[in-house]
Amino acid sequence: MPPAHSPSSPGSSDSPAPQGAATTPAGGGNDSIDALDGRLIRLLAEEPRIGVLECSRRLQVARGTVQARLDRLQAKGVISGFGPEVDPAAIGYPVTAFATLEISQGQGADVRAHLARVPEVLELHTITGIGDMLVRIVARSNADLQRVIDRVVGFDGIVRSSTAIVLENPVPYRILPLVDQAAAE
């Protein structure tokens, strides 16, 4: 659930940042984030249901500062959503695989449209090296994975595929270490 947003003009009610916190606004001359942005992102990641007022209390800055930072971070695409993180295994899709696809020249847009219609396709990346696209897919079982792969590759624009089944995910998707590094630079 997104934090409660109330109208405020950027800069209104801003108070000085706590001692030791950077005061450069996000993107002040470059696309990096500062220490306060990093602390705000970490707080929201750890407690996604927290509101703007409580963020301001915990970060020891004005509510308007938090709101302005959130608005700026969203406008720049740094924060792209506040939705729930859903574990595919918890909703009946415990098998994850990556498929590398080679596609016919000039078929990229059609293949993308085809893959976007397959619910089990969670991500699609265009890549360099062997293959043209890398697709993360999920399935209900190994047998169901065959059905999903058949649906994925059952398109004339895909000429070859190679699939690797995920055995374990020892480092799940994470962003906070990168946020911390970017905020410290």
N, C-alpha and C positions, 0 to 999 in steps of 0.2 A: 504494500500500500504506500503511495507516495506521501511524503511529509505534507502536512497542511500548508498550503500556500495562501498567503494573503497579499493583497496589493501593497506594494511599497516601491518607492522610487530608489534606484541604485544610489547609494551614498547617503540616503536619509538615515538618521539615527545611528550612523557609523560611529563607533568609539574606537580608540586606539587598540591595536592588537595587544595581547598579553606580552609581557617581556619575553624576548627570545623568539617570538613569532615573526615571520616575514610579513611585510605590509604591502608588497607589490601585488596588485590584483592579478587574477588568473589571466594569462596571455598578455601581460604588460610588456609588449615589445617582442614576445616570442610565444610559442604555443605550449610552454611548460606550465606547470602548476606550482604554487608556492606552499609553504609549510601549513598555512591555515587551510588552504584547499585540501591538502593531503589529510589533515586531521578531520575535516568535515566529511570527506569521502570515506575514510576509515570508520567514523562513527556511524554513518548511514549504512555501510556494508555490515557492520556488526549488529546494528539495531535498526533494521529497515522501517520499523513502524514508528520511530521517534518523530516528533513534530519539530517544527522550526524553532519554537520557543524553547523547548528542552535542549535542542542543539545549541542554541545561543547560551543557555545557562552552563552547559557542560564545557563548551569551548571558551567561555568567559569573554564573549563578544556580544554586541548588540544584535537584536533580532533582525533588524534591517540589514546588518552586515551578512548574516547567514542567508537571508532571503536573496540579497543581491548576488552573493557568491553562487548560490544554487541556480539562480536564473542564468547567470553568465556561464556556468559549467554546463548547463543543459543546452543553451544556445550554441555553444562551441562543440557540442557532441561529446564532451568528456563524460558526462552522465547521460546515458541513453535510455534509462528507464528505472522504474521502481517496482517492477512486477515480481511475482514470486519466482524463486528458482525451483524448478520441478525436476525431480530425479526420474528419468524414464523407467528405471527398474521398479520404482515404487508404484508406477501406474501400469505395470505388466509388460514392460519391454526391457528385460534384463540383459539381452545380447546386444553388444555394440560392435560395429565393424567399420572399417575404412575401405572404401572402394576407390581405386585409381582408374579413371576413365580416359580412353583415347577417343577423340571425336573426329568426325569428318570435317574437312576444311569448310568454313563458312556456315557451320551448323551450331555455333556457340549459343546464339540467342534461342534457337528452337530447343536445344538440349536443356538450357537453363529453365525454360518454361515447362518442359516435360518434368524435370526433377522437382520443380516447385509444386507440382501437383501430387507428389508422392509424400504422404504424411510422415512416413518413417525416415525421410531425409531430413536430418536436423541441421546440417550445414553443407554448404558447397563453396569450394575455393577453386579458383583457377590457379594453376601451378606451372612452374618450369620443370625441366627435367623429363623423366620418363612419365608420360601421360600428360593430359591437358587439364584434368579436373580431379580434385580430391573431395570425396563425399563421405560425410559421417552419417551412418545409418543405424537404426535400431530395429530389433525384432523381438517377438515373444519367445522364440526358441531357435535353435540351430536349424530345425526344419523350416520354421517360418522365415528365417533369414534367406533361405533359397527362394521363397516366394517373393520377398522384397527385392533381392538381386535380380530375379527374372523381370520384375516390373521396372526396375531402374534401367537395365540394359535392353529392355524390349522396345527400343526406339531406333529407327533407322540411322540417326545421326551418331550413334555410339558404335564404334567399330571393335573395341576391345576393352576388357576390364580385368582388374586384378583386385581381389578382396583379401583383407587381413582381419581376422577376428580378434578383438581385444580380450585378453585374458585377465588383466588387472589394470587398475588405474591408480598407481601409487602417488601420483601428483595430479589431483583433479584440477580442473580449470581454476585459476586463481589470478587475482589482479592486484591485491593489496601490496605484495612486495614491490611490484613495479610502481605503484602509486607512491609508496614510501621513498623509493629511489628518485623518482621524478620530482617529488616535493623537496628533496634534500639537495638537488642540483642547483 
